[in-house]
Amino acid sequence: MLRNGNRTRNRFAMIAASAAAGAMLLTACDGTGTDAATSTGREVADADAATARSLNLLNGTARQNSAKPDTGDWANSPGKPASRPVARRWVQLSASRAGALDPVVVNGAGFTLYRFDKDTADPSRSNCDGDCATTWPPVLISPGGRIFIDGVDKSDVGVVKRTDGTLQVTLGGWPVYRFSKDLKPGDTNGQGVGGTWFGVTPDGQKAGAPSEETAAPEESRGEGQGQGDAATSAVLFDDPGFADNGSQGLAGRGCQNVFRDDVASSIQAAGSLKIWTDADCEGESEVIDGDVADLDTIGFDNDVSSVFFG
């Protein structure tokens, strides 16, 4: 009986010791109940960061990495608009040239990718939802997916969690998108739309924007193009008054041909430029300085085929 009594007392002693050790461990790790709740919040944030880190960045194209054909990068058949955004198991980011944009990033099918001035890069945040995300489908990647990078630095690639919980690819912190009105590889119809959408460079900058090294000297800007600084981009609207029932953007330096010629009825430009009736800056021309709400007032309604940026 004594022996059994000793065994019973030993069991209670072990249980008490375990409970005390557990209490000490909880106090050491969490402290008070408030700290424990804060720790849970940190764990959620850490989980989001872990999701971003779980992406696989692989050098080279999808084909070079033997990706399965007809999968991944949400590319559309030529002549069809971009579909609703869908998270894919892989996407491709390639430094390339499209139209007058060089360099600009394109996806695995050669479609131009864009950035939005109303987003932020630090911290990364998308402000394009609802109808905006239908016109400008975000480039989405599944958790743990692969991003093939071709001419893009790994340090410039990331993801941001959107309001619906999906992960959007970023370049230089800027969320990237397709444009629904780009119907074939190489189209850049989204360039300059609304003065806020631009092709994205491999490091997240605006494609077509002149660098400090290539920008014209201050005293030469606007020479022969009007009194103000020379514009380097413009948005041409199909209707007067800048109504966005149809628009297209141009950017660069020198002569740029309009993608859809003879349809513009108004134009927005931050500076002076020269518009021409024919391609390659030939035919009749007119210098404008800033926005023109109705091109009919200067005799150029539905008659712009090229633009010269000074």
C-alpha positions, 0 to 999 in steps of 0.5 A: 500500500505504501508503495502504491501511495508513493507512486500516486504522490509522484504522479501528482508531483510530475503533473504539478511540475509540468503545469509550472513549466508550462506557465513559465514558458507561456510567460517567457514567450508571451508575457501578458494576454495583450502581448499574445494577441499582438504576436498573433497579428505579427504572425499574420503579417509574417505569413503574408511576407512568407507568401511573397517569398515563396515565389520562384524567380527563374532566369530566362524565358518560360520556354527556356525553363521548359514550361508546359505549353498553353499554360501560365501567362494569361495571353490572349489570341490576337484580335481578342481583348484581354480576359478577366484577371486570373492568377496563373502558376507562372508569368513571364517578364521580358525586357523588350521593345513595343512600338516606340517604347524601348525598353518596355516589359512584355509578358510571355506572349509579347503583350505590353505591361503597364503601370498606373500613376495613381498606384504607389510603389513604396509601399506597393499598393494597387488603386485599380479595382472594379471596372478599372481592373476589367479595362486594365487586368492586373498581372496575377500570380498564384502563391508559390508560382514561378516568375520567369525573368528575361532581362529583368533584375530579380531585385526589382521583381515582387508581389503585392496583395490586392484587396481581394487577396490575390497577388499582383506582380510588381516591378520596382514596387509598381503593380503591373497590368495589361490593357484590354485594348491591346489586341496583338503582341507589340500593341501599346494602345495604353501608353499615356491613356488619361495621362496616368497609364504608361508602359513599364520599364524593367526597373518600374519606371515609365517607358518612353520617358526621357532620361536625364542623359537623353533629355534635350538641354533646357534652352533647346526645348520647344525650339520650333514647337511653340513657347513652352517646354516640348512635350514627350507624350500625348493622349489622343481622344476619339471625341472632343472634350477629352471624352474617353470613349476611345483614346490612344497614347504616344510617347518618345522623342522625334516623330511618332506615328499614330497607331489609329490615324485620322480618328482624334478629335481632342488631344492632351499634352503637357507642353508643345508638339507638332501634329501632322496629317500624314505618317512620318511627320509629312503633309500639313502640320500645326504646332500646339502648346498644351491641350486642345479640346476640339481639333476641329477649331484648328482644322485637324479633326480626324486628321492626325496621323503623326506627332513630333515631340521636340 
